[in-house]
Amino acid sequence: MPDLSSRSQEIEIMDDLNCSGEVVNQTLRELDVINHLLGGNHVTLRGVKKLLKKADPSETIRIADLGCGSGDMLKRIARKNKKNEFTFDLLGIDANPHIIDFAAFKSSDKRIHFEAIDIFSDDFKKKKFDIVMATLFFHHFSSEQLITFFRQLRNQTAIGIVVNDIHRHPFAYYSIKLLTSIFSKSAMVKFDAPLSVRRAFSKKELINILDKSGITRYSLRWMWAFRWQLIIYTRSNS
């Protein structure tokens, strides 16, 4: 049994920004299916819905998806806005330009655009958002990196931040290892999915990261399937 007492520092294949071609495309397609079938999408979507209650419908709402993958989450947000209650400016961000190319190719919605950018770069620091969301993204970084990044991101985000990430737990590890070994056609998914659980968070670790980031206004909930829903409120009247 792997050691799940602390976060693994092992690197996932997906962390290689030179990854490209069908191996990446197949992985992105499978991750969309996994998130849909295991109910992971609703963790992010419910969080965004809560933050939109604090938005001004008369203004354009700028939403960024960090580690956007195929762009599926942004497309879901756009589709849920059936009555055009909000005017959205939706931005998908990923450091891997090959992933951004795939996402842009798969999207025809003019409200959604994509950009290949490193979240730790000076170019990213200049950007401003209303809502930032990240699904299965932050476990790719060390706790020290996240402490620094959250300090920065809360000052870039007017309304709030939604984090949907994994609860590190033996059941989550062995379940995803079994499911991907049976159903996945992607070697990257078979390797990265179990490792993602090992790199993920306990509740105590997340709270420690938030405390050290100086973030005090947030909600943290456990949701199926072994996901943490973290909503950080950045607006002063939240």
Secondary structure, 3 states (H helix, E strand, C coil): CCCCCCCCCCCCHHHCCCCCCHHHHHHHHHHHHHHHHCCCHHHHHHHHHHHHCCCCCCCEEEEEEECCCCCHHHHHHHHHCCCCCCEEEEEEEECCHHHHHHHHHHCCCCCEEEEECCCCCHHHHCCCEEEEEEECCHHHCCHHHHHHHHHHHHHHEEEEEEEEEEECCHHHHHHHHHHHHHHCCCHHHHHHHHHHHHCCECHHHHHHHHHHHCCCCEEEEEECCCEEEEEEECCCCC
